[in-house]
Amino acid sequence: MKDMVDLKQSMETLKTSQQKTELQVTALQQEVKELKRENQRLTLENRQFGETFNAVKENFTHMNDLFLEFAEQFEEKREVFEKNTSAILGDLKVEVRYLSITHLDLNKHTLELDKSIPALIEQKYETLSTKLNTSLDTLNNDLLASSANISKSVFYLENSQNTRVSSMFDEMNKTIGDIRSDVKQSQYDQMKLTSTVSSLEVFRMNVTRNKCDLSRRVAFTAGVTSSSTSWNSGTLVYNKVINNVGGGYNPNTGIFTAPVVGDYVFYVTIQSHGSNEIDIDIVLNGSSKVRAEAYTYSANERYDVGTNLVTLQLQKGDTVWVRYYSGTGYYTHSDVPTTTFSGFLL
């Protein structure tokens, strides 16, 4: 009965553990669902960010095309301006040379003035060309700086986006990997628990089936109701039957006959009478198996108790009883025996 109670408690403990495991699996499944939703949200954000980035990239490409077109137009206008300026200055130089040659007969001051005009024109031309070239260089530098800044901005934006997206995906993949590992471990634990519960269920079914099969239920307890100071041979007959499931024990002969094959447990107690010593054996088919001894070491020791237990594999029809070995007499109580004999089928 104690084994059955322990088994029932073990099954209750396993059932509680299984319920806890199921709750943990449910919690993990809920967490996986939450992570899937978070993954979908991040994927949507990444797609939106990618669309924004593509739009910025397209705008930059359009601005770059406009810049190249403007640079081409500017270069064409500069070439036309230089060409026109060069032509005008050439015509002016020719005109001045013509006037200088025509008026050779003018006075000295006029001649000096004529000589200074070409130099003045050359100086003005050089000054104008220098300013024009400086303006062109400044404009080119500004355009190059603007282009470089735009390229840096796009490069930084692209790298930042790639780094952020890569980091997000790495973290998300790591989290999903950890959850998959936890889920696999939980599933493995649940499989082991299920296997254990199944084994226990099979065992419980076997026990239940044996309990329901009355032919497989065997147990007895019997006691001696009267003391004796002279008993010193033969079989000790336990005449008071307390329990006799299966009807294997005979209170008239003191012999137990196995109704079915199986492993049996037998337990015996013997109380000495006064200061006497008494030894008894548990016997299987006439062969002694274990001995119980109630022994007093001095005259002051009285009513000692000897006990012993044995497990025996019996075939149907095998007999077991308690037989005298040595000593004299035994003691017991009539209403609640102290000298007893018990057995049951495992």
C-alpha positions in Angstrom: 0.0 0.0 0.0 2.9 2.4 0.8 4.3 1.7 -2.7 1.0 2.6 -4.3 0.8 5.8 -2.3 4.4 6.7 -3.3 3.5 5.9 -6.9 0.5 8.1 -6.8 2.5 11.0 -5.3 5.2 10.5 -8.0 2.5 10.6 -10.7 1.0 13.8 -9.2 4.5 15.3 -9.1 5.1 14.4 -12.7 1.6 15.7 -13.7 2.5 19.1 -12.0 5.9 19.1 -13.7 4.2 18.4 -17.0 1.7 21.3 -16.5 4.6 23.6 -15.6 6.4 22.5 -18.8 3.3 23.1 -20.9 3.0 26.6 -19.4 6.6 27.3 -20.2 6.1 26.0 -23.8 3.0 28.2 -24.1 5.0 31.2 -22.8 7.8 30.5 -25.3 5.3 30.1 -28.1 3.8 33.4 -27.2 7.2 35.0 -27.1 8.0 33.5 -30.6 4.7 35.1 -31.9 5.7 38.5 -30.4 9.1 38.2 -32.0 7.5 37.3 -35.4 5.4 40.4 -35.1 8.4 42.5 -34.2 10.3 41.0 -37.2 7.4 42.0 -39.5 7.4 45.5 -38.0 11.2 45.8 -38.5 10.9 44.4 -42.0 8.2 47.0 -42.8 10.3 49.8 -41.3 13.3 48.6 -43.3 11.3 48.5 -46.5 10.0 52.1 -45.8 13.5 53.3 -45.0 14.8 51.6 -48.2 12.1 53.4 -50.2 13.1 56.8 -48.6 16.8 56.0 -49.2 16.0 55.2 -52.9 14.1 58.4 -53.2 17.0 60.4 -51.8 19.4 58.6 -54.1 17.2 59.4 -57.1 17.1 63.1 -56.0 20.9 63.1 -55.7 21.2 61.5 -59.2 18.8 64.1 -60.6 20.8 66.9 -58.9 24.0 65.5 -60.2 22.6 65.4 -63.7 21.5 69.0 -63.3 24.9 70.0 -62.1 26.6 68.3 -65.0 24.2 70.0 -67.4 24.8 73.4 -65.7 28.6 72.9 -65.9 28.3 72.1 -69.6 26.2 75.2 -70.3 28.6 77.3 -68.2 31.6 76.0 -70.1 29.9 76.7 -73.4 29.1 80.3 -72.3 32.6 80.8 -71.0 34.1 79.7 -74.3 31.7 82.0 -76.2 32.6 84.9 -73.8 36.3 84.3 -74.2 36.0 84.0 -77.9 33.9 87.2 -78.2 36.3 89.0 -75.8 39.3 87.9 -77.8 37.7 89.0 -81.0 36.8 92.4 -79.7 40.2 93.0 -78.2 41.8 91.9 -81.5 39.7 94.3 -83.4 40.6 97.0 -80.9 44.3 96.3 -81.2 44.1 96.5 -85.0 42.2 99.8 -84.7 44.8 101.3 -82.3 47.7 100.2 -84.5 45.9 101.8 -87.5 45.4 105.1 -85.6 49.0 105.0 -84.5 50.4 104.6 -88.0 48.0 107.2 -89.4 49.0 109.9 -87.0 52.8 109.6 -87.0 53.1 113.2 -87.7 51.3 114.3 -84.5 53.3 116.0 -81.9 55.3 114.3 -79.3 52.6 114.1 -76.7 50.2 112.6 -79.1 52.8 110.0 -80.1 53.4 109.1 -76.5 49.6 108.8 -76.0 49.3 106.6 -79.0 52.1 104.4 -77.6 50.4 104.1 -74.2 47.0 103.1 -75.6 48.0 99.6 -76.6 49.8 99.0 -73.3 46.7 100.2 -71.5 44.5 97.9 -73.5 46.8 95.0 -72.8 46.7 95.8 -69.1 42.9 96.0 -69.1 42.7 92.7 -71.1 45.0 90.9 -68.7 43.1 92.3 -65.7 39.8 91.2 -67.2 41.1 87.8 -68.1 42.5 87.3 -64.6 39.2 88.2 -62.9 37.4 86.0 -65.3 39.7 83.1 -64.7 39.5 83.7 -60.9 35.7 83.7 -61.1 35.7 80.5 -63.1 38.1 78.8 -60.7 36.0 79.9 -57.7 32.9 78.6 -59.4 34.5 75.3 -60.3 35.8 74.9 -56.7 32.4 75.7 -55.3 30.8 73.1 -57.6 33.4 70.5 -56.8 33.0 71.1 -53.0 29.2 70.9 -53.3 29.5 67.7 -55.2 31.9 66.2 -52.7 29.7 67.2 -49.8 26.7 65.6 -51.5 28.7 62.5 -52.2 29.9 62.3 -48.6 26.3 62.8 -47.3 25.0 60.0 -49.5 27.9 57.7 -48.6 27.3 58.4 -44.9 23.6 57.9 -45.3 24.1 54.6 -47.2 26.7 53.3 -44.7 24.6 54.3 -41.7 21.6 52.6 -43.2 23.5 49.5 -44.0 25.1 49.3 -40.6 21.8 49.9 -38.8 20.0 47.3 -40.9 22.8 44.8 -40.5 22.9 45.3 -36.8 19.2 45.0 -36.5 19.2 41.7 -38.5 22.1 40.3 -36.6 20.4 41.0 -33.3 17.1 39.6 -34.6 18.8 36.5 -36.0 20.6 35.9 -32.7 17.3 36.3 -30.7 15.5 33.9 -33.0 18.4 31.4 -32.7 18.2 31.6 -28.9 14.4 31.1 -29.0 14.7 28.2 -31.4 17.3 26.6 -29.1 15.1 27.1 -26.0 12.1 25.7 -27.9 14.1 22.7 -29.0 15.3 22.1 -25.4 11.8 22.5 -24.1 10.5 20.1 -26.7 13.2 17.6 -25.8 12.3 17.9 -22.1 8.7 17.6 -22.9 9.4 14.4 -24.9 11.4 12.9 -22.0 8.6 13.9 -19.6 6.0 12.4 -22.0 8.0 9.2 -22.2 8.3 9.0 -18.4 4.6 9.7 -18.0 3.7 7.1 -20.6 5.9 4.5 -18.8 4.2 5.3 -15.5 0.8 5.2 -17.1 1.6 1.7 -18.5 2.8 0.7 -15.0 -0.4 2.2 -13.4 -2.5 0.4 -15.9 -0.8 -2.9 -15.1 -1.2 -2.2 -11.4 -4.8 -1.3 -11.9 -5.4 -4.4 -14.0 -3.8 -6.6 -11.3 -6.0 -4.9 -8.7 -9.1 -5.5 -10.7 -8.1 -9.1 -11.3 -9.2 -10.7 -8.0 -7.3 -13.9 -8.8 -4.0 -11.8 -8.7 -4.8 -10.2 -5.3 -3.1 -12.2 -2.6 -2.3 -11.0 1.0 -2.8 -12.3 4.5 -2.0 -11.6 8.2 -2.6 -14.0 11.0 -1.7 -14.1 14.7 -1.5 -16.5 17.7 -4.1 -15.7 20.4 -2.8 -17.9 23.3 0.7 -18.1 24.8 2.6 -21.3 25.5 5.5 -22.1 27.8 6.1 -25.6 26.4 5.9 -25.4 22.6 9.1 -27.0 21.2 8.3 -28.7 17.8 6.4 -28.7 14.6 4.5 -25.9 12.8 3.4 -22.8 14.6 -0.2 -22.3 13.8 -1.4 -18.7 13.7 -5.0 -19.3 14.4 -6.4 -15.7 14.3 -6.9 -14.5 10.7 -6.8 -10.7 10.4 -6.8 -10.6 6.6 -6.8 -13.4 4.0 -7.2 -12.0 0.4 -7.1 -14.8 -2.1 -7.7 -17.5 0.6 -4.1 -18.8 0.5 -3.6 -19.1 4.3 -5.2 -22.0 6.3 -5.6 -21.0 10.0 -6.2 -24.7 10.9 -2.8 -25.9 9.6 -0.8 -22.6 9.7 0.3 -23.3 6.1 0.1 -20.8 3.2 -0.5 -22.3 -0.3 0.2 -20.0 -3.3 -2.9 -19.6 -5.4 -1.0 -18.1 -8.3 2.6 -17.9 -9.5 4.6 -14.8 -8.6 7.0 -13.2 -6.2 5.8 -13.1 -2.6 6.9 -11.3 0.6 6.6 -13.0 4.0 7.2 -11.5 7.4 7.2 -13.2 10.8 7.3 -12.1 14.5 7.9 -14.2 17.6 7.8 -13.0 21.2 9.6 -15.1 23.8 7.8 -16.2 27.0 9.5 -14.6 30.0 13.2 -15.1 29.9 13.0 -18.1 27.6 14.7 -18.2 24.1 12.8 -19.2 21.0 13.9 -19.6 17.3 11.6 -20.2 14.3 12.1 -20.6 10.5 10.1 -19.5 7.5 9.9 -22.7 5.4 9.3 -23.1 1.7 8.1 -26.6 0.7 10.0 -28.0 3.7 13.2 -26.0 3.2 14.1 -23.3 5.8 14.8 -19.9 4.2 15.2 -17.4 7.0 15.2 -17.5 10.9 13.8 -15.2 13.6 15.3 -15.4 17.1 14.0 -14.0 20.4 17.0 -14.3 22.7 17.6 -13.2 26.2 21.1 -12.4 27.3 20.4 -12.5 31.1 17.7 -13.4 33.5 16.7 -9.7 33.8 15.7 -9.6 30.1 12.2 -10.8 29.4 9.7 -11.1 26.5 12.1 -10.3 23.7 10.8 -10.2 20.1 12.4 -11.7 17.0 11.5 -10.8 13.4 12.5 -11.5 9.9 11.4 -11.0 6.3 11.9 -12.9 3.1 10.9 -12.6 -0.6 10.2 -15.9 -2.4 9.4 -16.8 -5.9 6.5 -19.3 -5.8 4.8 -21.5 -8.3 1.1 -22.2 -7.9 0.6 -24.7 -5.2 3.9 -24.0 -3.3 3.5 -24.0 0.5 5.1 -21.7 3.1 4.8 -22.0 6.9 6.6 -21.2 10.2 8.5 -24.1 11.8 10.1 -24.6 15.2 13.9 -24.5 15.3 15.1 -24.2 19.0 14.1 -22.9 22.4 10.8 -23.2 24.3 7.4 -21.5 24.2 6.2 -18.1 22.9 4.1 -15.2 24.2 1.2 -13.2 22.7 -2.0 -11.4 23.5 -5.5 -12.8 22.7 -7.1 -9.6 21.4 -4.2 -8.0 19.6 -1.5 -10.6 18.8 2.2 -9.9 19.2 3.3 -13.1 17.5 2.2 -12.9 13.9 2.7 -14.2 10.3 2.1 -12.2 7.2 2.6 -12.5 3.4 1.5 -10.8 0.1 2.0 -11.1 -3.6 4.1 -8.3 -5.3 
